[in-house]
């Protein structure tokens, strides 16, 4: 499942960051790395952006960024 498919309140563990190049580096620099716990806080009415809690802080991601993040839901 990707982060984009998760609903508010769901949480899981990041299994991979699938995009390549600059986008992958940017996502990983924000603390979204394989093995980290991530929780969806809320999703904007049109689905963009998605607010998540990762490593104890709130982070907003665009739909296309969230679609690149594979998550194992717990």
N, C-alpha and C positions, 0 to 999 in steps of 0.2 A: 504494500500500500504506500502511496506517496503522501507527503505532508499536505498537499493540496486537497486530498480526498478525506482527510480527517475532519471531524465535527468538533465544535467547541466543547471543552471538557475532556476530550480524549487525550491520552498521553501514550507515549511509546519510546522506543529506543531507536536512534538513527542507525541504520545499517549501512547506508552508502550515500555519497553525494555524487550523482551521476553526470552532471555536466562537466565539460572540459574547459581548460584555459582560464581566462580571467574571471568568469562567473564562478567557477569552482573555488578558485583561490579566495574570492571575495566572501563567499558563503562560509568557507572554513575559517577565514580571519575573524568572522563575527562569532565564532565559537561553536558553530554547527559542524561537529566532526563525528565520524562513526563511533558508536558506543555511548554517546551522551543522551541523557533523558530529555525529552522535549514534550511540552504540553500546549495544546491549542487553547488560547484564552478567548479570542473572539475573531469573527470573520466579518468584514464590512458587508453592507447590504448587497453590493454588486460582486462580492467575492474578492475584491482587491483593495487593500492589502489584508493579509492574515497576521494576527498578532499572536505570538507564541512566547512561552517562558522557557528559556534555556540558560543553564548555568546560573540561575538566580536573578536574571534580568529579563525585561520585556523587550522583544524584538519584533519589528514589523517586516514582513517579507511580501514580495509581489507574487502573484499566482504563478508566473513562469519560473520563479526561483523555487517556490514551494514544490512545484511539479518535478523538480530535479532531485528532491530529497526523499530517499526510500526510508520508510519507518516500519518497525515491527511493533504493532499495537499491543499494549499489555492490558 
